Structures are given as structure tokens and as C-alpha cells.
Amino acid sequence: MGFKEGRAINDRSSYNIRIILSQVSLNGVELSPLTYEEEDQEKIMTIDNKKLAVIHIVKKELGLSDLEYRDQLEEVTGVRSAKLLDESGFRKLMNYFARSKHYRTNQNGITFRQKMFIKSLKEQLDWAEQHFVNFLKKYYQKSDVDALTKKEGIKFIESLKNVLEHEKEREKG
């Protein structure tokens, strides 16, 4: 018995694994292709919409093009669409983003999470960009949030939280 061709197809969307073998002949009799299908017993649980949103927010904040994003997604998790990620793939991708060169401006720099929190606090304070930059220069001698170290980022966040709390108290009284 000879085999002309063999290929395996992994169709994650329907969770089927199909193996197709084309046999050339058996004792001179031409045989039709043999197909073996096996339903995967353990269906992969995909991530929820909130986690999908987190992935796309991080993608946007990192400034990744769609092609770069999909290439990194495939390299790290083996899929080109976040909709196909399971919980393990989600964690792998987030860990990859957290350790990537995009995550910090330098080795000791502010983390992406800190940067997002600072952005949120800035929006809550409703400060003009120049007011925010002046505050940063006056108290931290930096002209940009990306220039902060991780420790300075922690202190800066606490400062902004205190200012926000003070402004809320002032509005009440």
C-alpha cells in the first residue's frame, strides 16, 4: 500500500481535527481517499469580550499596526485572531506585551499600566495639557510621563490621586 499524500488540518473554529490520506493503490486496485475525523472531546473555551477589549486597547496604546499585531499574536499564541484565544493564550499574550520593548521606554521606566492609570487620572482631573506638563516639570523635573522611572511613576500617581481627592472635597464644601 502506497501513500500519495498526507496532510493534517487543524480547524480550531469547529474543533475538528481532520486527517486526509490519499492512497494510490492496493494490489493494483485504485482506492479513494481515506478520511478520518475525530471530534475533539475538550472544546477550547475562548476568552470573553472584556478580555478582547483589553487586547485591542493595549494594541492601540502600543501603536501596533494590524499586521504587526497579528504577527506578534501568531508568534506568541499560534493564532492570528484574538477571538480564537483561550485563557492560556490570553495570559501568554499579556505577558509578552508586558515584557516587550513597547511596554517600557527604558529598563527602569514607567510601566504601561502606570501610564494608562496616569492617563485616566489626567482625564478625571480635566487638566489642559500644558497644566499637566507644568505639574510634571515642577514636582518631578520631567517633561514627559515616559521619562519617569517606575518608582517616580508610583509617586506621580499618588500625587495625582491626592490632587483629585482634594478637588472633589473642595467641590463638596
Secondary structure, DSSP 8 states (H G I E B T S, - for coil): --EEEEEEEEETTTTEEEEEEEE-EETTEE---EEEEEE-SS---B--HHHHHHHHHHHHHHT--HHHHHHHHHHHHS-S-GGG-BHHHHHHHHHHHHHSTTT-SSTTB--HHHHHHHHHHHHHHT--HHHHHHHHHHHH--SSGGG-BHHHHHHHHHHHHHHHHHHHHHHH-
